[in-house]
Amino acid sequence: MKKLQILGTGCAKCNALTEAVRRAAAEIGPDHEIEKVTDLRQIISFGVMTTPALVVDGKVVVAGKVPTHDEIKALIGAA
């Protein structure tokens, strides 16, 4: 099971990334745990200074933008 964390404080882009990750993960399969991280201290602990960000199994794979649907699927599958 892969752990997917969306880092963001609740801005429009953060919410868009959350929904995009949920859709992409559902297409890939049910083996995903999705968590939304809104605590600024936790976000900074990942070394992320620009949100939104996507973390797959503890590794930041994208920050500061909302990738396309296909990019998200590739990021989830590759990490």
Residue pairs with C-beta under 8 A, 6 or more apart in sequence:
1 31
1 32
1 33
2 31
2 32
2 33
2 56
2 57
2 76
2 79
3 32
3 33
3 35
3 55
3 56
3 57
3 58
4 21
4 25
4 32
4 33
4 34
4 35
4 54
4 55
4 56
4 76
5 34
5 35
5 36
5 37
5 54
5 55
5 56
6 14
6 17
6 18
6 21
6 34
6 35
6 36
6 37
6 52
6 53
6 54
6 55
7 14
7 37
7 42
7 43
7 46
7 48
7 51
7 52
7 53
7 54
7 55
7 63
8 14
8 15
8 17
8 18
8 36
8 37
8 38
8 43
8 51
8 52
8 53
9 38
9 40
9 43
9 51
10 38
11 51
11 52
13 51
13 52
13 65
13 66
14 51
14 52
16 52
16 66
17 52
17 54
17 66
18 36
18 52
20 66
20 67
20 69
20 72
21 34
21 54
21 72
21 76
22 34
23 69
24 69
24 72
24 73
24 76
25 32
25 34
25 76
27 73
28 73
28 76
28 77
32 76
37 43
37 55
43 51
43 53
46 53
46 55
46 60
47 60
48 60
48 63
49 63
50 63
50 64
51 63
51 64
52 63
52 64
52 65
52 66
53 60
53 62
53 63
53 64
54 60
54 61
54 62
54 63
54 67
54 72
54 75
55 61
56 75
56 76
56 79
57 79
59 79
61 75
61 78
61 79
62 71
62 75
67 75
